[in-house]
């Protein structure tokens, strides 16, 4: 697995803003790996700091998020809007109990790209004659190779 750190800025106010402003860089990295490997699997890991003002005190809390996995090849393109929406939904869910935390900054944004080889061809294995003549049930288990 290859991990690519995307530089972060301290003034980003949302995951949507960050993904939109860095979409060119993200697309370039993903396309480069897709071109080299044919098909890749991508997910994004994000570390962020949230703050909350209560009376005269300021509280900080870190949040760690990971996007859903996307398989990318010549027919399926990267969907950055779904990455941003997934991360935003996780942050909203994390903050859903009314704690009042607000995203202060994204401290780490990592693209995790690994080679993905989708299954091609048939996995059918014919049953031998001696076994098919018997009256029985055969349990078949798939083994990852």
PLY file of the C-alpha trace (Angstrom):
ply
format ascii 1.0
element vertex 145
property float x
property float y
property float z
element edge 144
property int vertex1
property int vertex2
end_header
0.00 0.00 0.00
1.24 3.45 -0.88
0.45 6.38 1.39
0.59 9.93 0.01
0.36 12.89 2.38
-1.43 15.89 0.91
-0.17 19.17 2.46
-2.74 20.82 4.71
-3.46 24.46 5.52
-4.57 25.88 8.85
-7.43 27.99 7.47
-9.59 25.20 5.98
-13.13 25.29 7.35
-14.60 22.06 5.90
-13.72 18.78 4.24
-15.57 19.93 1.11
-13.37 23.02 0.83
-10.20 21.03 1.33
-11.09 18.33 -1.21
-12.23 20.92 -3.76
-9.10 23.05 -3.41
-6.81 20.00 -3.69
-8.78 18.04 -6.28
-6.16 18.55 -8.99
-3.36 17.17 -6.83
-5.45 14.24 -5.61
-6.62 13.38 -9.14
-3.03 13.51 -10.43
-1.74 11.08 -7.78
-4.61 8.65 -8.26
-4.37 8.76 -12.06
-0.61 8.17 -11.93
-1.04 5.04 -9.81
-4.01 3.88 -11.93
-1.91 4.23 -15.06
0.92 2.20 -13.49
-1.19 -0.56 -11.92
-4.24 -0.67 -14.19
-6.72 -0.62 -11.31
-6.30 0.68 -7.78
-8.20 0.77 -4.52
-8.29 4.09 -2.66
-9.39 5.25 0.74
-8.59 8.48 2.56
-7.51 8.91 6.20
-7.93 12.30 7.83
-6.82 13.73 11.17
-8.57 16.94 12.22
-8.73 19.22 15.23
-12.06 20.48 16.52
-12.53 23.36 18.96
-15.32 24.49 21.23
-15.70 27.77 23.10
-17.40 27.51 26.47
-17.57 30.74 28.45
-13.93 31.82 28.76
-12.39 28.42 28.00
-11.44 26.88 24.70
-11.44 23.10 24.29
-9.66 21.15 21.55
-10.32 17.60 20.50
-8.88 15.53 17.68
-10.97 13.49 15.28
-9.75 10.62 13.11
-11.78 9.72 10.02
-11.51 7.30 7.11
-13.48 7.35 3.88
-15.14 4.41 2.19
-13.00 2.40 -0.23
-13.25 3.22 -3.93
-12.12 0.91 -6.72
-10.75 2.91 -9.63
-9.91 1.64 -13.11
-10.32 2.78 -16.70
-14.13 2.48 -16.43
-14.66 3.78 -12.87
-13.34 7.24 -12.08
-12.51 8.72 -8.69
-15.51 10.44 -7.10
-14.11 13.19 -4.88
-17.56 14.52 -4.00
-18.41 11.21 -2.32
-15.11 11.30 -0.39
-15.87 14.80 0.91
-19.50 13.91 1.67
-18.45 10.75 3.52
-15.91 12.61 5.66
-18.38 15.44 6.38
-21.09 12.96 7.37
-18.68 11.22 9.76
-17.71 14.55 11.34
-21.39 15.51 11.69
-22.16 12.13 13.27
-19.18 12.50 15.62
-20.53 15.91 16.65
-24.22 14.93 16.55
-24.94 15.00 20.28
-24.74 18.79 20.41
-21.25 19.12 21.79
-20.69 22.27 19.71
-17.27 21.36 18.34
-16.28 23.14 15.14
-13.64 21.98 12.67
-10.57 24.15 13.28
-8.10 22.54 10.90
-7.16 19.39 9.06
-3.77 18.26 10.33
-3.27 15.21 8.12
-4.83 14.11 4.83
-3.49 10.78 3.54
-4.36 8.97 0.33
-3.98 5.21 0.77
-3.62 3.63 -2.66
-3.12 -0.08 -3.23
-3.02 -2.23 -6.31
-6.35 -3.86 -6.99
-6.82 -6.80 -9.28
-10.49 -7.52 -9.93
-11.56 -11.08 -10.56
-11.61 -12.00 -14.25
-12.96 -15.09 -15.92
-15.02 -17.90 -14.52
-14.64 -19.59 -11.16
-16.75 -22.59 -12.17
-15.17 -25.96 -11.41
-16.99 -28.92 -12.96
-18.01 -31.72 -10.64
-16.33 -35.03 -11.42
-18.49 -37.88 -12.78
-17.98 -40.23 -9.85
-19.21 -37.55 -7.44
-22.12 -36.34 -9.55
-23.58 -39.88 -9.69
-23.83 -39.98 -5.89
-26.83 -38.58 -4.10
-25.19 -36.00 -1.84
-24.78 -32.30 -1.19
-21.40 -30.72 -1.84
-20.29 -27.71 0.18
-17.97 -25.49 -1.83
-15.67 -23.02 -0.13
-13.88 -20.26 -2.03
-10.24 -19.83 -1.21
-8.48 -16.52 -1.86
-5.35 -16.99 -3.90
0 1
1 2
2 3
3 4
4 5
5 6
6 7
7 8
8 9
9 10
10 11
11 12
12 13
13 14
14 15
15 16
16 17
17 18
18 19
19 20
20 21
21 22
22 23
23 24
24 25
25 26
26 27
27 28
28 29
29 30
30 31
31 32
32 33
33 34
34 35
35 36
36 37
37 38
38 39
39 40
40 41
41 42
42 43
43 44
44 45
45 46
46 47
47 48
48 49
49 50
50 51
51 52
52 53
53 54
54 55
55 56
56 57
57 58
58 59
59 60
60 61
61 62
62 63
63 64
64 65
65 66
66 67
67 68
68 69
69 70
70 71
71 72
72 73
73 74
74 75
75 76
76 77
77 78
78 79
79 80
80 81
81 82
82 83
83 84
84 85
85 86
86 87
87 88
88 89
89 90
90 91
91 92
92 93
93 94
94 95
95 96
96 97
97 98
98 99
99 100
100 101
101 102
102 103
103 104
104 105
105 106
106 107
107 108
108 109
109 110
110 111
111 112
112 113
113 114
114 115
115 116
116 117
117 118
118 119
119 120
120 121
121 122
122 123
123 124
124 125
125 126
126 127
127 128
128 129
129 130
130 131
131 132
132 133
133 134
134 135
135 136
136 137
137 138
138 139
139 140
140 141
141 142
142 143
143 144
